[in-house]
Amino acid sequence: MANLEHYRQCIQTILTKHGSFQPKRGDVKAELIFDTSHDHYQLMYVGWNGLNRVYHSVMHFDIKDGKIWIEQNMTDVDLAQELLEMGVVKEDIVLGLQPPYKRPYTGYGVA
């Protein structure tokens, strides 16, 4: 249970840090979504760029079976490395954005 709370805090810290950077185009806002009861966490961009609707997930983490799953990363930031620097062990980080057949070769958890 201690790991679970630590992992939640790590994810929220990362998303809060990256969510503080507002997009420079249009009327677009960064929104943080922390669903701690189901362990889903996202950074979304929502708004308008001229006549175009902006609505997309920038970063998405889940916690499943005691492991952090990186489900989406639309940045050049190495989220797994940030988690490692916060004390999360490699085996507890799953690159969910990679196909299952590639995960054993990443050096991270495979689920």
C-alpha positions in Angstrom: 0.0 0.0 0.0 2.9 2.3 0.7 4.1 1.9 -2.9 0.7 2.6 -4.2 0.5 6.0 -2.4 4.1 6.8 -3.5 3.2 6.0 -7.1 0.1 8.1 -7.0 2.1 11.0 -5.7 4.9 10.6 -8.3 2.4 10.6 -11.2 0.5 13.6 -9.8 3.8 15.5 -9.3 4.9 14.8 -12.9 1.5 15.8 -14.4 1.3 19.0 -12.2 4.7 20.0 -13.3 4.0 19.5 -17.0 0.5 20.9 -16.7 1.9 24.2 -15.6 3.1 24.9 -19.1 0.2 26.4 -21.0 0.0 25.9 -24.8 0.8 29.0 -26.8 -1.8 28.5 -29.5 -5.3 29.7 -29.4 -7.5 29.6 -26.3 -6.2 26.2 -25.1 -5.9 25.2 -21.4 -4.1 22.4 -19.8 -6.4 20.3 -17.6 -5.3 17.7 -15.0 -7.4 14.7 -14.3 -6.7 12.7 -11.2 -9.0 9.7 -10.7 -7.4 8.3 -7.5 -10.3 5.8 -6.9 -9.7 4.1 -10.3 -6.0 5.1 -10.7 -6.3 7.0 -14.0 -4.3 10.2 -14.4 -4.1 12.5 -17.4 -2.9 15.8 -18.7 -5.3 17.1 -21.4 -5.3 20.1 -23.7 -8.8 21.5 -24.2 -10.1 24.6 -26.0 -10.0 26.3 -29.3 -7.4 27.3 -31.8 -9.2 29.7 -34.1 -12.1 27.6 -35.5 -10.5 24.3 -34.6 -11.4 22.4 -31.5 -8.5 21.2 -29.4 -9.2 18.2 -27.3 -6.4 15.6 -26.7 -4.5 13.7 -24.1 -0.9 14.8 -23.7 0.1 12.4 -21.0 -1.8 9.5 -19.5 -0.8 7.2 -16.7 -2.7 4.3 -15.1 -1.8 2.2 -12.1 -2.7 -1.5 -12.6 -1.7 -4.4 -10.4 0.7 -2.2 -8.5 2.6 -1.0 -11.6 2.6 2.4 -13.3 1.5 2.2 -16.9 2.6 5.0 -19.2 -0.3 4.9 -21.7 0.3 8.1 -23.6 3.1 10.6 -24.0 2.8 13.2 -26.7 5.9 15.1 -25.6 9.7 14.6 -25.9 10.0 14.1 -22.1 11.2 10.7 -20.9 8.5 10.0 -18.4 9.9 6.6 -17.4 13.2 8.4 -16.5 11.4 10.9 -14.4 9.7 8.1 -12.5 13.0 6.4 -11.9 14.5 9.6 -10.5 11.5 9.6 -8.1 12.4 6.2 -6.8 10.1 4.0 -8.8 11.8 0.7 -9.7 12.1 -0.3 -13.4 10.0 -3.4 -13.0 7.1 -1.3 -11.8 7.0 0.9 -14.9 5.2 -0.5 -17.9 5.4 1.2 -21.3 1.8 0.6 -22.2 2.2 2.8 -25.3 4.5 0.1 -26.7 3.0 -3.0 -28.3 3.1 -6.0 -25.9 5.6 -7.9 -28.0 8.1 -5.0 -27.6 7.8 -4.6 -23.9 10.2 -7.4 -22.9 13.0 -5.5 -24.8 12.5 -2.1 -23.2 14.2 -2.9 -19.9 11.0 -2.0 -18.0 8.1 -4.0 -16.6 6.0 -6.2 -18.9 2.9 -6.7 -16.8 
